[in-house]
Amino acid sequence: MSQPDLTSPDLPPRRPLPPDVRERLRRRVLGGGGARAPLAAAAAAVVLIAGGAIVAQSTQGGTTAVTPPSTTSTTGPAPDQSPVTAVTPGTTAGDAARCGLGDADVRFTLGLAGRRILVTRGDRFCELTHTTISTSSPGVDAVPLAGGAAAVLWRSGSAVLVGRVPAGTSRVQLNSGDPTGTGPMPVSLVDDLFVTPYTTAGMSVDFITPSGPVSAGIDIAALPTVEVWAAPREELPPGDPDVARCLDRALRDAARWVGDPLKWRPGALVGPEADARLVLQDQAGRTAYCEFRLGRPFLVHEESASPRRGGSFEVRYVTSDRTGPRPEDGYVLLAGTVDAARVGAIEVTGPRGGTVAATLRDGTFAARVHDQELSEPLLKGFRLRVLDHGDQPIETVTLD
């Protein structure tokens, strides 16, 4: 697929969706199984640097001192945790070099899902994800809040907001005024900074101080854009670029199943480039399914825990979408794995007719069948005719 344009002047910067919006966007997996957990609940936490330890205080509990986690920690956020899942004093020499910083410049490193943010002693920032680097741009000033008592200091390449809180702040409450879902939003308080990866229209913030709450509105549209404030650029790891971009998206969505992202490789691809589905597979035989929007990864789905099997294939993922107002204006997409040594082709026929040839690659397959009524379960009535490498039938299986 083509190289994405990280500056995209005709598109607004991509921002993480509120949990209720993402819930409505969930795909049905094999008749409804395999739903993903919410990205985060409306909870806040306080993380304070205290010498060599980290003092973490959640809104539900007391205070606990813990050993600073490793910068290579793979612990992801649970639904009731804050967006910042790790705070490490300083940084590694490798991360500092990638960001163009000296080791001594960095106060601490913030760990969020799929990203690390280096915070310097002079209010400079650098974000590292699996495929991108973004650094704070010189000459772009902080945006004051509450008459200058607080400020938004930076907006990272993945749209994380970092700001300074008023003196004495013990807690931060962040709320969304977005018409798609008002209510509390996850935010972390780290030393004198507030941090959130969730940005929506009409945000408001309350800083709880000894003298009372300090309130402010945050107009996301009025802030400097990601391109101006962070100048994100790609730095792709070894391997297939589309696989790397898909796994970057999954990691930032706190997907725990990814493991080592360098062990994944591309499988079958189906659909036009702007709206494609790409099968991903790792060295252990697991698969995942990357959904593109406008040519860029949008959502990445884990395989079903209950695949439908034939003698030579497994359907590990199914999804659907509507393309028009009529009941039959829909498509169903099936994907999974095949016995590559035996299988040379798969023909997929929908319940209403219409046969398509599946795309096969390296032991994976994907097929999209149009003009279908989207009944439940989605796979009921689909027929898969499997052929060998000489186009001779191996099996024909009708799914129920």
C-alpha positions in Angstrom: 0.0 0.0 0.0 1.1 3.6 -0.5 3.1 5.6 2.0 0.8 7.6 4.2 1.0 11.4 4.3 1.5 12.3 8.0 0.8 15.9 7.3 -2.6 15.3 5.5 -3.7 19.0 5.1 -7.2 17.9 4.1 -7.8 15.8 7.1 -8.1 16.7 10.8 -5.5 15.1 13.0 -6.6 11.6 14.0 -7.6 11.4 17.6 -8.6 8.5 19.8 -12.3 8.0 20.0 -14.3 8.3 23.3 -15.1 4.8 24.7 -18.8 5.0 23.9 -18.1 5.9 20.2 -15.6 3.1 19.9 -18.2 0.7 21.4 -20.6 1.6 18.6 -17.8 1.0 16.0 -17.1 -2.5 17.3 -17.5 -5.2 14.6 -19.4 -8.3 15.1 -16.9 -11.2 15.3 -18.2 -14.7 14.4 -21.8 -13.9 15.4 -21.0 -11.6 18.2 -18.1 -13.2 20.1 -14.7 -11.7 20.9 -15.8 -8.2 21.9 -13.0 -6.0 23.1 -12.8 -4.5 26.5 -13.3 -0.7 26.8 -10.2 1.3 26.2 -10.5 3.0 29.6 -13.1 3.9 32.2 -13.7 7.4 33.5 -11.1 7.2 36.2 -8.1 9.5 37.1 -4.9 8.8 39.0 -2.1 10.8 40.4 1.5 9.8 39.8 4.2 11.8 41.6 7.9 11.5 41.4 9.3 11.0 44.9 13.0 10.5 44.9 13.7 7.1 43.2 10.2 5.8 43.7 6.8 6.5 42.2 4.0 7.3 44.5 0.7 6.4 42.8 -2.7 7.6 44.2 -5.9 6.6 42.5 -9.2 8.2 43.0 -10.5 5.0 44.5 -7.7 4.1 46.9 -4.8 5.1 49.1 -1.2 5.8 48.3 1.3 3.1 47.5 5.1 3.4 46.8 6.4 1.1 44.1 9.7 0.5 42.4 10.0 2.5 39.1 9.0 0.2 36.2 11.4 -0.7 33.4 11.1 1.4 30.3 10.6 -1.9 28.4 7.5 -2.8 30.5 4.7 -4.3 28.4 2.0 -3.8 31.0 -1.1 -2.2 29.4 -3.8 -0.1 31.0 -6.7 -1.9 32.6 -10.1 -0.3 32.3 -9.9 1.4 35.7 -6.3 2.7 35.4 -5.0 6.0 34.3 -3.7 6.6 30.8 -0.1 6.9 32.1 0.8 3.3 33.1 4.5 3.9 33.9 6.8 6.7 34.9 10.5 6.2 34.8 13.1 8.7 36.0 15.3 9.8 33.1 15.4 7.7 29.9 17.5 5.3 28.0 20.4 6.5 25.9 18.8 5.1 22.8 15.5 7.0 23.3 17.4 10.2 24.1 19.5 9.8 20.9 16.4 9.2 18.7 14.8 12.3 20.2 17.9 14.4 19.7 18.3 14.9 23.5 21.0 14.4 26.0 20.5 11.9 28.8 20.7 14.6 31.4 18.0 16.7 29.7 15.2 14.2 30.5 13.3 14.5 33.8 11.3 11.3 33.3 9.6 9.1 30.7 5.9 8.6 30.6 4.6 5.2 29.5 1.2 5.2 27.8 -0.4 2.5 25.6 1.8 2.1 22.6 4.0 5.2 23.2 6.7 6.7 25.4 6.8 10.5 26.0 10.1 12.0 27.2 9.7 15.1 29.4 12.7 17.4 29.6 13.7 19.9 32.3 12.9 22.8 29.9 9.3 21.8 28.9 10.4 20.0 25.7 8.8 16.7 24.8 9.4 13.8 22.5 7.0 10.9 21.7 8.1 7.6 20.4 5.6 5.0 19.0 6.3 1.8 17.1 6.5 3.7 13.8 6.7 7.5 14.6 8.7 10.1 16.4 7.4 13.6 17.3 9.1 16.4 19.1 8.0 19.7 20.4 8.5 22.5 17.9 10.6 25.5 19.0 8.8 28.7 18.8 5.3 27.3 19.5 4.2 28.7 22.7 2.1 27.1 25.5 -1.6 27.8 25.5 -2.7 29.4 28.8 -5.7 28.1 30.7 -7.6 29.6 33.6 -6.0 33.0 33.2 -2.5 31.6 33.1 -2.8 29.5 36.2 -2.4 26.4 34.0 -1.5 25.7 30.4 -1.5 23.2 27.6 2.2 22.7 26.8 2.1 20.2 24.0 0.1 18.0 21.7 2.0 14.9 20.6 2.1 13.2 17.2 -0.6 10.8 18.4 -2.7 13.7 19.9 -1.7 13.2 23.5 -2.2 16.5 25.4 0.4 17.4 28.0 -0.3 20.5 30.2 0.9 22.2 33.4 -1.4 22.2 36.4 -1.9 25.1 38.9 0.4 25.0 42.0 -0.8 22.6 44.7 -3.1 20.6 42.4 -4.0 17.2 43.9 -6.5 15.9 41.4 -7.6 16.7 37.8 -11.1 16.1 36.4 -11.4 16.1 32.6 -14.8 16.2 30.9 -15.9 15.9 27.3 -18.6 18.1 25.8 -18.6 16.2 22.6 -22.2 15.5 21.4 -21.2 11.9 20.8 -20.5 11.3 24.4 -20.3 13.7 27.3 -18.9 12.8 30.6 -15.6 12.1 32.5 -12.5 11.3 30.5 -9.4 9.5 31.7 -6.5 11.8 32.7 -3.3 11.4 34.7 -1.5 13.8 37.0 2.2 13.3 36.9 4.3 15.6 39.1 3.2 19.1 37.8 1.7 17.9 34.5 -1.7 16.5 33.4 -1.7 14.0 30.5 -4.5 12.6 28.4 -4.7 10.8 25.1 -8.4 11.4 24.8 -9.2 14.6 23.0 -12.7 15.6 21.9 -14.5 18.8 21.1 -15.6 21.0 24.0 -13.3 19.6 26.7 -13.4 21.1 30.2 -11.0 20.6 33.1 -11.1 21.1 36.8 -7.9 21.3 38.8 -8.5 20.5 42.5 -6.3 22.8 44.6 -6.2 23.6 48.4 -7.9 26.9 47.7 -10.7 25.2 45.6 -11.2 24.1 42.1 -9.7 26.0 39.2 -11.8 25.4 36.0 -11.0 26.0 32.3 -12.2 25.0 28.9 -9.9 23.4 26.3 -10.8 24.3 22.7 -9.1 21.5 20.7 -9.8 23.2 17.4 -8.0 26.4 18.6 -4.8 24.6 19.7 -1.9 24.4 17.3 -2.3 21.4 15.1 -0.3 18.2 15.6 1.7 19.0 12.5 2.7 22.5 13.9 3.2 21.5 17.5 4.8 18.0 17.1 6.0 17.6 13.4 5.5 13.8 13.5 7.6 11.7 11.1 7.8 8.1 10.4 10.7 5.9 11.5 9.6 2.4 10.4 11.0 -0.7 12.1 12.3 -3.6 10.0 9.7 -5.6 8.1 6.5 -4.8 6.2 5.4 -1.1 6.6 1.7 -1.8 6.6 2.1 -4.4 9.2 4.1 -2.0 11.3 1.5 0.8 10.9 -1.3 -1.6 11.8 0.5 -2.8 15.0 1.2 0.8 15.9 -2.5 1.4 15.9 -3.2 -1.8 17.9 -0.5 -0.9 20.5 -2.0 2.5 21.0 -5.3 0.9 21.5 -3.7 -1.1 24.4 -4.0 -4.5 22.6 -2.3 -7.0 24.8 -2.1 -9.8 22.2 0.5 -8.1 20.0 3.6 -9.3 21.9 6.7 -8.7 19.9 5.5 -6.5 16.9 8.6 -7.5 14.9 7.3 -11.1 14.7 4.3 -10.3 12.6 4.1 -10.4 8.8 1.5 -9.7 6.1 -1.1 -12.1 4.9 -4.0 -11.8 2.5 -5.2 -8.4 1.5 -8.8 -7.8 0.2 -10.7 -4.7 -0.9 -9.6 -1.4 -2.5 -6.6 0.3 -1.0 -8.6 3.1 0.8 -10.9 0.5 2.5 -8.8 -2.6 2.6 -8.6 -5.4 5.2 -5.2 -7.0 5.8 -4.6 -10.3 7.5 -1.6 -10.2 9.9 0.1 -13.4 11.2 2.8 -14.0 13.7 5.4 -16.7 14.0 3.3 -18.6 16.5 0.4 -19.0 14.0 -1.9 -16.3 15.5 -3.7 -13.9 13.2 -5.1 -10.4 13.5 -7.1 -8.3 11.0 -6.3 -4.7 10.2 -9.1 -2.4 8.9 -8.0 0.6 6.8 -9.9 3.9 6.3 -8.7 6.3 3.7 -5.6 4.1 3.2 -4.6 4.3 6.9 -5.0 1.7 9.7 -8.2 2.5 11.6 -8.9 -0.5 13.8 -7.1 -3.8 14.4 -9.1 -6.9 15.5 -7.9 -9.9 17.3 -8.9 -13.3 15.9 -11.9 -15.1 17.3 -11.4 -17.6 20.1 -14.0 -19.9 18.4 -13.1 -20.3 14.7 -15.3 -22.2 12.2 -13.3 -25.0 10.7 -13.2 -27.2 7.7 -10.7 -29.9 7.0 -8.3 -27.5 5.3 -9.2 -24.0 6.6 -10.3 -22.0 9.6 -12.5 -18.9 9.5 -11.1 -16.9 12.3 -12.7 -13.5 11.6 -15.9 -12.3 10.1 -17.3 -8.8 9.8 -19.9 -6.9 7.8 -21.0 -3.4 6.8 -23.9 -1.8 4.9 -23.4 -0.1 1.6 -26.9 1.2 0.9 -30.5 1.5 2.2 -31.9 -1.9 1.0 -31.7 -5.0 3.2 -29.4 -6.7 0.6 -27.1 -3.7 0.5 -24.4 -5.2 2.6 -21.2 -7.1 2.4 -19.7 -9.9 4.6 -16.0 -10.3 4.9 -14.5 -13.7 5.9 -10.8 -14.3 6.7 -8.7 -16.9 8.3 -6.1 -19.5 7.6 -5.6 -22.4 5.2 -3.4 -25.5 4.9 -1.0 -23.8 2.4 0.5 -27.1 1.3 -2.9 -28.4 0.2 -5.0 -25.4 -0.7 -4.6 -23.4 -3.9 -7.9 -21.6 -4.1 -11.1 -21.0 -2.1 -14.4 -19.9 -3.7 -16.9 -18.3 -1.3 -20.6 -18.2 -2.1 -23.1 -16.1 -0.1 -26.6 -17.2 1.0 -28.1 -15.0 -1.7 -25.7 -16.2 -4.4 -22.7 -14.5 -5.7 -19.4 -16.2 -5.7 -16.0 -14.6 -5.1 -12.5 -16.0 -5.2 -10.7 -15.5 -1.9 -7.3 -13.9 -1.8 -4.7 -16.3 -0.5 -1.2 -15.5 0.8 1.2 -17.5 2.9 -1.4 -19.7 4.6 -4.0 -17.0 5.1 -7.2 -16.0 3.1 -9.7 -13.2 2.9 -12.9 -12.8 0.9 -15.5 -10.0 0.7 -19.0 -11.0 -0.6 -21.2 -8.2 -1.6 -25.0 -7.9 -2.1 -25.8 -9.8 1.1 -28.5 -9.4 3.8 -26.8 -9.1 7.2 -28.6 -11.8 9.1 -27.5 -13.4 12.4 -25.3 -15.3 12.7 -23.3 -13.6 9.9 -21.8 -16.8 8.5 -25.0 -18.8 8.3 -25.5 -20.2 4.8 -22.0 -19.3 3.4 -20.4 -22.0 1.3 -16.7 -22.4 0.9 -15.4 -24.6 -2.0 -11.8 -25.4 -1.5 -9.5 -26.4 -4.4 -6.0 -27.8 -4.4 -3.1 -26.4 -6.4 -4.3 -28.2 -9.5 -7.8 -26.8 -9.2 -9.2 -30.1 -8.0 -11.9 -30.0 -5.3 -10.7 -30.8 -1.7 -13.9 -30.1 0.2 -17.1 -28.0 0.1 -18.4 -26.7 3.5 -21.6 -24.9 4.2 -21.4 -22.9 7.4 -24.2 -22.7 9.9 
